[in-house]
């Protein structure tokens, strides 16, 4: 049995330096403490879907820790191919089919609609990919779209200036922009100490910009204030330091044996366990939660 740390490290996440080198999609790293400082989002209730195996083995190891969970607070029962109840759709991870749900409460470290482009950072964290598709498909008003586009440009300029200072000005930012595919390929020529400095400086600068009046409102509408589900039929919240509140099991898995196995887990001993839960029940829970 793998430890939870080993399980997280198996994610094919991008290294931060690779994300920073991506000219097209400047990353907005969802650092939990940064999100907390910039947006001051209160702890929130949400629902996490998972397999029975992960419910019994992996989930208890995340409680109260900085391990992130993907959760949702909106569910559209009228949309076709809902990924939480249609086991034939490809969006369900074959290694983690949705067989049960857990109502949790935790610290919000990311919040967005599913039509926003995001990616996994190596180690299990998340980032938003601030490319033109993310910005245009956010369907914000022109002022906020423009602010997000300017944020992406500011981060590109920051990388160019920072790398230029590290290599004694030999990096020409204007010339680099002419290389449409790999304008920031030069970051791979930095030594490990310089790469670490670039990553840390990048994260500090993104927080500085996101905290400013010029960009904070746009990010609030992109992430924090989103209300709808868009085409995907659900939204996504990334939570950590979670606390479980209740467990809901689909009808197919609502057997006495599984119920006893759930109750045998120390962290679940006092939680309410609801069996034979249907799609309408989860929809009702999320509506009540909101």
Backbone torsions as a table, in degrees:
resi	resn	phi	psi	omega
1	UNK	NA	127.5	179.9
2	UNK	-75.2	147.7	171.1
3	UNK	-72.9	163.0	-179.6
4	UNK	-64.3	-35.1	178.3
5	UNK	-62.1	-43.9	178.4
6	UNK	-64.0	-37.0	178.6
7	UNK	-62.9	-44.1	180.0
8	UNK	-64.1	-40.2	-176.1
9	UNK	-69.1	-11.6	177.5
10	UNK	-78.4	-15.5	179.3
11	UNK	-59.5	137.9	178.1
12	UNK	-83.4	57.9	-179.3
13	UNK	-78.1	158.2	178.9
14	UNK	-83.6	142.6	173.2
15	UNK	-69.4	144.3	-179.9
16	UNK	-53.9	-37.9	-177.8
17	UNK	-67.9	-33.3	177.0
18	UNK	-67.7	-39.0	179.1
19	UNK	-65.9	-41.7	179.9
20	UNK	-65.6	-31.6	-179.7
21	UNK	-76.2	-6.6	-178.1
22	UNK	-83.2	100.7	-177.6
23	UNK	-61.4	-41.5	-174.9
24	UNK	-66.9	-35.5	-173.0
25	UNK	-128.1	76.1	176.4
26	UNK	-55.4	128.6	-176.3
27	UNK	-77.5	145.8	167.4
28	UNK	-113.4	96.1	-174.6
29	UNK	-69.9	129.7	-178.7
30	UNK	-89.4	72.0	176.5
31	UNK	-75.1	123.1	-173.8
32	UNK	-54.0	-45.9	-177.7
33	UNK	-68.8	-34.4	177.1
34	UNK	-65.4	-46.0	178.1
35	UNK	-59.6	-40.4	-179.9
36	UNK	-64.6	-43.4	-178.2
37	UNK	-69.7	-43.0	-173.2
38	UNK	-75.5	-45.5	-170.3
39	UNK	-105.2	-18.0	176.6
40	UNK	51.0	48.2	-179.7
41	UNK	-79.4	129.0	177.6
42	UNK	-68.0	157.7	174.4
43	UNK	-54.8	145.6	-170.4
44	UNK	-134.9	149.9	172.9
45	UNK	-83.1	145.7	176.0
46	UNK	-161.4	172.8	-178.6
47	UNK	-116.1	135.9	178.6
48	UNK	-116.4	127.5	178.2
49	UNK	-101.1	140.8	-175.9
50	UNK	-163.5	172.3	177.5
51	UNK	-81.1	162.5	176.6
52	UNK	-62.2	-40.3	179.9
53	UNK	-61.1	-46.5	179.3
54	UNK	-68.7	-31.8	175.4
55	UNK	-59.9	-41.2	-175.2
56	UNK	-83.8	-28.8	-171.6
57	UNK	-109.6	-43.8	-172.5
58	UNK	-97.0	-43.2	-173.6
59	UNK	-57.2	-44.4	-178.2
60	UNK	-57.6	-24.2	-178.9
61	UNK	-77.1	-8.7	-178.9
62	UNK	-93.9	-16.3	-170.4
63	UNK	-63.5	127.0	177.3
64	UNK	76.7	2.7	-176.3
65	UNK	-110.1	177.1	-179.1
66	UNK	-86.4	24.5	176.9
67	UNK	-84.9	128.0	-173.2
68	UNK	-87.8	142.5	175.5
69	UNK	-119.7	141.1	172.9
70	UNK	-88.3	123.7	-176.1
71	UNK	-134.2	174.6	177.2
72	UNK	-143.1	158.4	177.6
73	UNK	-127.2	-6.7	178.4
74	UNK	-125.1	139.1	176.9
75	UNK	-144.9	121.2	-179.3
76	UNK	-96.7	109.0	-177.5
77	UNK	-79.5	-9.3	-178.8
78	UNK	-90.1	-13.9	-176.6
79	UNK	-80.5	143.9	-179.4
80	UNK	-76.6	147.1	176.1
81	UNK	67.1	41.9	178.8
82	UNK	-61.3	123.2	-172.0
83	UNK	-67.6	-13.9	-179.3
84	UNK	-90.9	-14.9	-178.0
85	UNK	-130.7	-8.7	176.0
86	UNK	-104.5	99.0	-174.4
87	UNK	-73.0	0.2	179.7
88	UNK	-94.4	-12.7	-175.4
89	UNK	-77.2	150.4	-173.6
90	UNK	-77.4	-12.0	-177.2
91	UNK	-74.4	-11.0	177.4
92	UNK	-83.1	132.1	178.4
93	UNK	-69.5	120.3	-178.7
94	UNK	-60.8	-23.6	178.0
95	UNK	-86.1	-8.0	-179.5
96	UNK	-143.9	62.4	179.3
97	UNK	-63.8	146.2	-177.6
98	UNK	-78.0	106.6	-178.5
99	UNK	-117.7	-14.5	180.0
100	UNK	-155.3	166.2	178.6
101	UNK	-131.1	148.4	176.4
102	UNK	-127.2	126.1	172.4
103	UNK	-81.3	124.0	-176.6
104	UNK	-129.5	166.7	171.5
105	UNK	-134.7	134.3	-178.1
106	UNK	-165.4	-178.5	179.8
107	UNK	-77.8	131.2	-179.5
108	UNK	-80.7	120.3	177.9
109	UNK	-114.3	3.2	176.4
110	UNK	-179.6	145.5	-175.8
111	UNK	-155.2	120.8	-177.2
112	UNK	-165.3	162.0	173.5
113	UNK	-77.7	158.1	-172.4
114	UNK	-75.2	-7.4	177.7
115	UNK	-90.3	7.8	172.4
116	UNK	-88.6	135.1	-179.0
117	UNK	-77.4	121.1	177.3
118	UNK	-132.5	167.2	-179.2
119	UNK	-149.6	161.6	178.0
120	UNK	-88.0	134.7	172.8
121	UNK	-93.0	141.9	-177.5
122	UNK	-52.8	127.2	-177.1
123	UNK	107.7	-10.2	173.3
124	UNK	112.0	-9.0	178.0
125	UNK	-76.9	174.0	-178.8
126	UNK	-123.3	161.6	173.9
127	UNK	-145.3	150.8	170.4
128	UNK	-91.8	139.8	-179.5
129	UNK	-98.4	105.8	-171.6
130	UNK	-84.3	59.6	176.1
131	UNK	-94.3	177.4	-174.9
132	UNK	-65.2	-31.1	179.6
133	UNK	-68.0	-44.9	176.6
134	UNK	-57.3	-44.4	-175.2
135	UNK	-69.2	-46.3	-177.8
136	UNK	-71.3	-37.7	-178.0
137	UNK	-79.0	-5.5	174.7
138	UNK	-68.1	-20.1	177.4
139	UNK	56.8	36.9	174.0
140	UNK	-85.4	172.5	177.0
141	UNK	-72.2	167.6	-172.6
142	UNK	-60.0	-36.8	-179.2
143	UNK	-61.2	-44.7	-177.0
144	UNK	-76.3	-35.2	174.6
145	UNK	-61.9	-41.8	179.3
146	UNK	-63.1	-40.1	179.3
147	UNK	-63.3	-42.2	179.5
148	UNK	-66.4	-38.7	177.3
149	UNK	-64.6	-39.9	177.8
150	UNK	-66.3	-36.2	176.9
151	UNK	-60.3	-46.5	179.7
152	UNK	-60.2	-42.3	178.2
153	UNK	-65.1	-40.0	178.3
154	UNK	-59.7	-40.8	-179.6
155	UNK	-69.0	-36.4	176.2
156	UNK	-62.3	-45.8	-180.0
157	UNK	-63.4	-37.1	179.3
158	UNK	-62.4	-44.8	-179.8
159	UNK	-62.3	-44.6	179.6
160	UNK	-60.5	-44.4	-179.7
161	UNK	-67.4	-41.8	-177.7
162	UNK	-66.3	-45.6	179.3
163	UNK	-64.7	-40.0	178.3
164	UNK	-59.1	-38.6	179.9
165	UNK	-70.7	-26.1	-178.3
166	UNK	-78.9	-25.8	-177.1
167	UNK	-114.9	33.8	173.3
168	UNK	58.6	38.2	173.5
169	UNK	74.2	10.9	-178.8
170	UNK	-76.9	-12.5	-179.2
171	UNK	-90.9	118.3	179.7
172	UNK	-96.4	107.8	-173.8
173	UNK	-64.0	-41.1	-178.5
174	UNK	-64.0	-40.9	178.3
175	UNK	-68.4	-35.5	-178.8
176	UNK	-62.6	-34.5	-178.6
177	UNK	-64.9	-21.5	179.4
178	UNK	-73.3	-18.5	175.9
179	UNK	-86.0	96.4	-171.5
180	UNK	-65.8	-25.4	-176.0
181	UNK	-90.2	-47.3	-172.9
182	UNK	-135.3	60.7	-178.4
183	UNK	-66.2	-24.4	-178.2
184	UNK	-107.8	22.6	-178.8
185	UNK	-60.3	-21.8	-177.3
186	UNK	-65.5	-17.8	-179.9
187	UNK	-61.6	-24.1	-179.8
188	UNK	-75.4	-9.3	176.1
189	UNK	-87.8	-7.1	178.3
190	UNK	-74.2	150.9	174.9
191	UNK	-79.6	173.5	-173.7
192	UNK	-61.6	-37.4	179.3
193	UNK	-65.2	-41.8	179.1
194	UNK	-66.9	-39.1	177.7
195	UNK	-62.4	-42.8	178.6
196	UNK	-61.9	-42.6	179.0
197	UNK	-63.1	-41.1	179.5
198	UNK	-64.0	-44.9	-179.3
199	UNK	-62.7	-47.6	-179.5
200	UNK	-63.5	-44.3	179.7
201	UNK	-63.6	-38.6	178.6
202	UNK	-60.7	-47.6	-178.3
203	UNK	-66.1	-38.0	177.4
204	UNK	-64.1	-40.9	-177.4
205	UNK	-71.8	-37.7	178.3
206	UNK	-64.0	-35.5	177.2
207	UNK	-68.4	-39.5	178.0
208	UNK	-59.8	-46.2	-179.7
209	UNK	-67.7	-45.8	-177.5
210	UNK	-63.9	-25.8	179.7
211	UNK	-81.5	-15.3	-174.9
212	UNK	-78.3	154.6	178.5
213	UNK	-60.8	-27.1	-176.4
214	UNK	-65.6	-32.8	-173.3
215	UNK	-121.5	-19.8	-171.9
216	UNK	-61.2	-42.7	-178.4
217	UNK	-62.3	-40.9	179.6
218	UNK	-62.6	-42.8	178.2
219	UNK	-68.4	-32.0	176.4
220	UNK	-61.0	-44.3	179.9
221	UNK	-72.7	-32.8	178.8
222	UNK	-68.3	-41.3	-171.7
223	UNK	-114.2	-60.4	-163.6
224	UNK	-77.0	-39.6	-172.4
225	UNK	-95.1	6.9	-178.0
226	UNK	-63.4	140.2	-175.3
227	UNK	-118.4	-29.2	-170.8
228	UNK	-102.1	-177.4	-173.2
229	UNK	-111.1	-17.1	-175.8
230	UNK	58.3	-156.8	-171.2
231	UNK	-67.6	-23.9	-173.5
232	UNK	-75.3	-18.6	178.3
233	UNK	86.5	-0.1	176.8
234	UNK	-159.5	165.6	177.1
235	UNK	-113.2	-174.7	179.1
236	UNK	-139.9	133.3	169.5
237	UNK	-119.3	137.2	172.8
238	UNK	-101.6	120.0	-178.9
239	UNK	-118.3	148.9	166.0
240	UNK	-133.5	178.8	-175.6
241	UNK	50.4	46.0	-172.9
242	UNK	-81.7	154.3	174.3
243	UNK	-125.6	127.1	179.8
244	UNK	-76.9	143.1	-178.7
245	UNK	-120.5	-31.9	179.9
246	UNK	-163.7	156.2	-179.7
247	UNK	-123.1	136.8	-179.7
248	UNK	-126.9	128.1	-174.4
249	UNK	-116.4	134.8	178.3
250	UNK	-64.4	155.8	-176.9
251	UNK	-55.1	-41.7	-176.4
252	UNK	-60.1	-26.1	-175.1
253	UNK	-111.4	9.2	-178.2
254	UNK	-86.3	68.3	179.5
255	UNK	-109.1	156.3	177.6
256	UNK	-57.4	-36.8	-179.7
257	UNK	-62.8	-48.3	-179.6
258	UNK	-65.7	-39.9	177.7
259	UNK	-60.1	-42.6	178.8
260	UNK	-65.9	-38.0	179.3
261	UNK	-66.2	-38.6	177.6
262	UNK	-65.1	-44.8	-178.7
263	UNK	-65.6	-23.2	-179.1
264	UNK	-75.2	-15.9	178.1
265	UNK	-76.6	125.9	-175.2
266	UNK	-52.7	-45.4	-176.0
267	UNK	-68.1	-17.7	-178.0
268	UNK	-104.0	-2.0	-170.5
269	UNK	-54.5	-36.5	-175.4
270	UNK	-106.4	7.0	-177.7
271	UNK	-84.6	147.0	171.2
272	UNK	-69.5	134.6	179.4
273	UNK	-118.4	117.3	-178.5
274	UNK	-104.8	125.6	-179.0
275	UNK	-99.8	165.3	176.4
276	UNK	55.8	41.8	-177.9
277	UNK	-80.5	131.9	-179.8
278	UNK	-107.7	172.6	-177.3
279	UNK	-57.7	-42.4	-179.4
280	UNK	-63.1	-30.9	179.2
281	UNK	-67.1	-44.3	179.0
282	UNK	-66.2	-38.6	176.3
283	UNK	-59.9	-43.8	-179.7
284	UNK	-66.2	-38.2	179.5
285	UNK	-64.2	-44.0	-179.3
286	UNK	-67.1	-37.3	178.0
287	UNK	-64.9	-43.6	178.0
288	UNK	-64.4	-38.1	-179.5
289	UNK	-64.0	-39.2	-178.0
290	UNK	-71.9	NA	NA
